[in-house]
Structure formats: structure tokens, C-alpha cells
């Protein structure tokens, strides 16, 4: 089964370098028309120039593809709306959105300024909100859309010095969970990519040999799967160094304790059983937790 994007229009944010650039090049190589968005700032979100995006566009065009550049900040909703209009004016539709734009402001939580926390949330979370909100009505109207959020192991599992980044990345996975449900009837599939890739954002944070091994290109196949017509829905694909996994947010079977004055003490004593992962579930929606809990309570009362 061949994956191609002939006739499809894609927007990739933060695509002036690193992983975003590889996403844009790969989509274009397989036939997509690509709007390459990049603010052109540094990894801290400072500065700005459309030149980085234009350089990727030039590379795509030189290879025989079709692309246009955009320098909007994803934190500016009006600029994002204009970006989507640029794509629809040029090509009439938007089929794929890859929310890749992001910045780092790493520090331990005790030393982190509130402004650094807020800005990382603004770029990653509100940036994805702005872009997704802007393309959503077009995808609804055409009954087709593929949206890729970029989450991270730092959000899924934690990482020292990245409370802001981790919170933002877990928020994107949470947004995916609901948008995948809401978009299903419009054939809009929403997934998340958790990449392990060496980019300028991670340079200096790992040994040189590891940095070279984790080339961004190795992550791209997962994005292409999430962007294609046969994409899964509501799936977190982890990818790095040519390896691919799926992360799930699970729910253990837990225990029913009822409600009494000593329930806190009972719960503390039963924590090993509550945490037991045997028979754990991946709920189909948020109601799965309530269904499990009420079911156990009803069974206990019948006994």
C-alpha cells in the first residue's frame, strides 16, 4: 500500500528547520502542496524572519514540488487565519495540518520564571489551538482532515527542567483525545506524534554520537502515516531512530472500597492493588472512568 498525497494540501508549522523541515520535504516529495510556516526565530522564540521558511520552499520547488512560505507566529490568531487563507487562496483547500512549532525555555521549576512557563504554553498549546481552529471549518466542509499534534515523552513521562514544556506537550495529547472524538463524523482524524529526534532544540542536551543517531528523518514515517488517508485516529505514535511505538493513557481495574470514615486509610493500605496494571484499560472516552467506577459500585451493592 503506497502512501501519496497527490491533490492534498498541507500546512506544517515550525518548518524552517529540524523536524518540521523534514515533515514539509517528505509531504512535498509524495505529492502534497505545502505551506511552510516558520517564524524564523531562535529556539527560545526570539527574533523572526521568513527566510528560513522560504529556503525550504525553494528546496521543494527545486525538487519539482509546489510550496509557499509563511512567517506568521502561531501565537497570533489573526496571522494564523491569514496563513490558512493564503493556503486556501492558492490551492482551494487544506487537508493536513502538522502542528510542529515550538520553543524551549528549560529550567528547574524552582528557578523558572512565570513568563517562561507562560510563553512555552502559548507557543505549543495556543499555537496548536489557533492553527487547528483556523483549519477546522474547512476540514468539516470538505469532510476530510488529518491533524498531527506534536507531543513529547517529556509530557507523557516527565523530564527534569521541563515542567513548562512537559505541561504543554501533555495538553496537546489531551486536546487530541477530544478533537479525535468530535472530528470523527467529519472524517477528521487527529493523532499525536511523540518524536525522539535531534534538532537545534535538543543540541547540547545529549552526547554527539547520540545526536547524530537521532536524525529527524527517522521520525517522519510516523507523521506520514498520521497524515495519510488511511491514518489511525486518536493515537499517540512514538518514533525515534527508526523505531515506532504507541503510548496509551490507561486505567487500572483498581479496587472498590466504598465510603466510610476510614476509606482514606483503606486506600493508602490498598495502593499496591490500586496500581496493579493487570487488566488495565484504554478508555474510549472520558466516560470510561465513570463507567468502571459505577460498575464496581453497583456490583458491590448487589453482592
LOGU-382446 format. One record per residue (C-alpha): x, y, z. Coordinates in nm, 2 decimals. Layout:
REM residues N
- X:Y:Z
...
REM end
This chain:
REM residues 303
- 0.00:0.00:0.00
- 0.16:0.32:-0.12
- 0.12:0.65:0.07
- 0.09:0.95:-0.15
- -0.05:1.30:-0.12
- -0.14:1.39:-0.47
- -0.41:1.66:-0.47
- -0.37:1.72:-0.09
- -0.27:2.05:0.07
- -0.07:2.05:0.39
- 0.03:2.32:0.64
- 0.34:2.25:0.85
- 0.43:2.49:1.13
- 0.78:2.55:1.26
- 0.90:2.40:0.93
- 1.20:2.62:0.86
- 1.44:2.37:1.01
- 1.48:2.05:1.21
- 1.19:1.81:1.22
- 0.94:2.05:1.07
- 1.15:2.09:0.76
- 1.18:1.71:0.72
- 0.80:1.69:0.75
- 0.75:1.95:0.48
- 1.00:1.79:0.25
- 0.86:1.45:0.29
- 0.50:1.56:0.23
- 0.61:1.75:-0.08
- 0.81:1.46:-0.21
- 0.50:1.25:-0.20
- 0.29:1.50:-0.39
- 0.14:1.74:-0.14
- 0.13:2.11:-0.19
- 0.28:2.25:0.13
- 0.26:2.58:0.31
- 0.58:2.61:0.50
- 0.53:2.82:0.81
- 0.82:2.94:1.03
- 0.85:3.25:1.24
- 1.23:3.23:1.18
- 1.31:3.29:1.55
- 1.56:3.10:1.77
- 1.48:2.81:1.99
- 1.38:3.05:2.27
- 1.12:3.21:2.04
- 1.31:3.53:1.99
- 1.36:3.71:1.66
- 1.18:3.64:1.33
- 1.23:3.62:0.95
- 1.05:3.44:0.67
- 1.39:3.34:0.52
- 1.40:3.00:0.69
- 1.06:2.91:0.55
- 1.15:3.04:0.21
- 1.47:2.84:0.20
- 1.26:2.52:0.25
- 1.01:2.63:-0.01
- 1.30:2.69:-0.26
- 1.42:2.34:-0.19
- 1.08:2.19:-0.25
- 1.03:2.38:-0.58
- 1.38:2.29:-0.70
- 1.29:1.92:-0.65
- 0.98:1.97:-0.86
- 0.72:2.02:-0.58
- 0.48:2.31:-0.50
- 0.51:2.52:-0.19
- 0.46:2.86:-0.04
- 0.62:3.03:0.26
- 0.46:3.19:0.56
- 0.62:3.37:0.85
- 0.33:3.40:1.09
- 0.37:3.35:1.46
- 0.13:3.07:1.57
- 0.06:3.28:1.89
- -0.12:3.54:1.67
- -0.46:3.40:1.58
- -0.53:3.67:1.32
- -0.20:3.59:1.15
- -0.28:3.22:1.16
- -0.62:3.28:1.00
- -0.44:3.48:0.73
- -0.19:3.19:0.69
- -0.48:2.95:0.63
- -0.64:3.19:0.38
- -0.31:3.21:0.20
- -0.32:2.83:0.15
- -0.69:2.82:0.05
- -0.65:3.11:-0.19
- -0.35:2.93:-0.35
- -0.49:2.58:-0.36
- -0.86:2.59:-0.26
- -0.84:2.36:0.04
- -0.64:2.24:0.35
- -0.62:1.86:0.41
- -0.34:1.82:0.65
- -0.21:2.03:0.95
- 0.11:1.93:1.13
- 0.13:2.13:1.45
- 0.51:2.13:1.49
- 0.60:2.48:1.60
- 0.76:2.50:1.95
- 1.02:2.66:2.17
- 1.22:2.57:2.48
- 1.27:2.77:2.80
- 1.43:2.49:3.01
- 1.50:2.55:3.38
- 1.41:2.36:3.70
- 1.07:2.47:3.83
- 1.22:2.64:4.13
- 1.43:2.87:3.90
- 1.17:2.91:3.62
- 1.01:3.25:3.57
- 0.64:3.25:3.52
- 0.69:3.43:3.19
- 0.89:3.14:3.07
- 0.62:2.90:3.16
- 0.35:3.11:3.01
- 0.53:3.16:2.68
- 0.60:2.79:2.62
- 0.23:2.72:2.69
- 0.14:3.00:2.45
- 0.35:2.87:2.16
- 0.29:2.50:2.19
- -0.07:2.49:2.32
- -0.24:2.81:2.20
- -0.03:2.79:1.88
- -0.19:2.45:1.80
- -0.53:2.57:1.91
- -0.51:2.87:1.67
- -0.39:2.66:1.38
- -0.64:2.38:1.44
- -0.93:2.62:1.49
- -0.85:2.80:1.17
- -0.84:2.49:0.96
- -1.13:2.31:1.13
- -1.42:2.47:0.94
- -1.25:2.39:0.60
- -1.20:2.03:0.70
- -1.56:2.00:0.82
- -1.69:2.14:0.50
- -1.49:1.91:0.28
- -1.55:1.61:0.51
- -1.18:1.54:0.53
- -0.89:1.63:0.75
- -0.58:1.50:0.91
- -0.43:1.68:1.21
- -0.10:1.59:1.38
- -0.02:1.73:1.72
- 0.34:1.71:1.84
- 0.35:1.58:2.19
- 0.67:1.46:2.37
- 0.80:1.20:2.61
- 0.86:1.50:2.84
- 0.49:1.54:2.87
- 0.40:1.18:2.87
- 0.66:1.06:3.12
- 0.83:1.38:3.26
- 1.18:1.52:3.22
- 1.39:1.73:3.46
- 1.39:2.10:3.39
- 1.09:2.09:3.15
- 0.78:2.15:3.37
- 0.66:2.41:3.12
- 0.74:2.21:2.81
- 0.60:1.89:2.96
- 0.28:2.05:3.06
- 0.23:2.20:2.72
- 0.30:1.87:2.54
- 0.06:1.67:2.76
- -0.20:1.94:2.70
- -0.17:1.86:2.32
- -0.23:1.49:2.39
- -0.54:1.59:2.59
- -0.67:1.81:2.31
- -0.61:1.53:2.06
- -0.83:1.30:2.27
- -1.14:1.52:2.24
- -1.08:1.65:1.89
- -1.05:1.30:1.76
- -1.39:1.22:1.90
- -1.55:1.55:1.78
- -1.39:1.52:1.43
- -1.48:1.16:1.36
- -1.81:1.22:1.20
- -1.64:1.47:0.96
- -1.36:1.23:0.87
- -1.12:1.45:1.06
- -0.86:1.23:1.22
- -0.65:1.37:1.50
- -0.33:1.20:1.63
- -0.02:1.29:1.82
- 0.35:1.23:1.74
- 0.60:1.19:2.02
- 0.94:1.22:1.85
- 1.28:1.14:1.97
- 1.48:1.35:1.73
- 1.80:1.56:1.74
- 1.72:1.91:1.64
- 1.86:2.25:1.73
- 1.62:2.25:2.03
- 1.80:1.94:2.17
- 2.16:2.02:2.05
- 2.38:2.03:2.35
- 2.15:1.82:2.56
- 2.28:1.48:2.45
- 2.62:1.32:2.35
- 2.73:1.39:2.00
- 2.71:1.03:1.89
- 2.35:1.00:2.01
- 2.27:1.34:1.85
- 2.39:1.21:1.51
- 2.20:0.88:1.55
- 1.87:1.05:1.62
- 1.83:1.22:1.28
- 1.49:1.39:1.23
- 1.42:1.19:0.91
- 1.38:0.88:1.12
- 1.06:1.02:1.28
- 0.90:1.13:0.96
- 0.74:0.80:0.86
- 0.51:0.82:1.17
- 0.39:1.17:1.06
- 0.32:1.04:0.71
- 0.11:0.76:0.85
- -0.09:1.01:1.06
- -0.13:1.25:0.77
- -0.24:0.99:0.51
- -0.59:0.88:0.40
- -0.57:0.56:0.60
- -0.45:0.73:0.91
- -0.54:0.59:1.26
- -0.74:0.82:1.49
- -0.67:0.92:1.85
- -0.33:0.75:1.85
- -0.01:0.86:2.01
- 0.28:0.73:1.80
- 0.62:0.75:1.95
- 0.91:0.75:1.70
- 1.29:0.77:1.71
- 1.60:0.62:1.54
- 1.37:0.41:1.31
- 1.17:0.26:1.60
- 0.80:0.31:1.65
- 0.57:0.25:1.95
- 0.23:0.36:2.07
- 0.17:0.53:2.40
- -0.16:0.48:2.58
- -0.32:0.66:2.88
- -0.45:0.36:3.07
- -0.68:0.29:3.36
- -0.62:0.01:3.61
- -0.90:-0.20:3.74
- -0.84:-0.06:4.09
- -1.05:-0.16:4.39
- -1.39:-0.08:4.53
- -1.37:0.04:4.89
- -1.70:0.22:4.94
- -1.73:0.54:5.15
- -1.66:0.54:5.52
- -1.46:0.73:5.78
- -1.16:0.51:5.73
- -1.17:0.49:5.35
- -0.86:0.71:5.32
- -0.67:0.46:5.54
- -0.81:0.17:5.34
- -0.70:0.34:5.02
- -0.35:0.40:5.15
- -0.32:0.04:5.25
- -0.45:-0.08:4.91
- -0.24:0.13:4.69
- -0.03:-0.16:4.55
- -0.36:-0.32:4.44
- -0.49:0.01:4.30
- -0.17:0.05:4.10
- -0.17:-0.31:3.97
- -0.17:-0.29:3.59
- -0.30:-0.64:3.52
- -0.62:-0.60:3.32
- -0.57:-0.22:3.27
- -0.80:-0.05:3.02
- -0.76:0.22:2.75
- -1.09:0.40:2.78
- -1.27:0.50:2.46
- -1.35:0.84:2.61
- -1.35:1.02:2.95
- -1.68:0.84:3.04
- -1.48:0.52:3.06
- -1.35:0.61:3.41
- -1.70:0.67:3.54
- -1.84:0.36:3.38
- -1.58:0.14:3.55
- -1.63:0.31:3.89
- -2.01:0.30:3.89
- -2.00:-0.06:3.76
- -1.78:-0.17:4.05
- -2.01:0.01:4.30
- -2.32:-0.15:4.16
- -2.16:-0.49:4.17
- -2.06:-0.44:4.53
- -2.41:-0.34:4.63
- -2.56:-0.65:4.46
- -2.32:-0.88:4.64
REM end
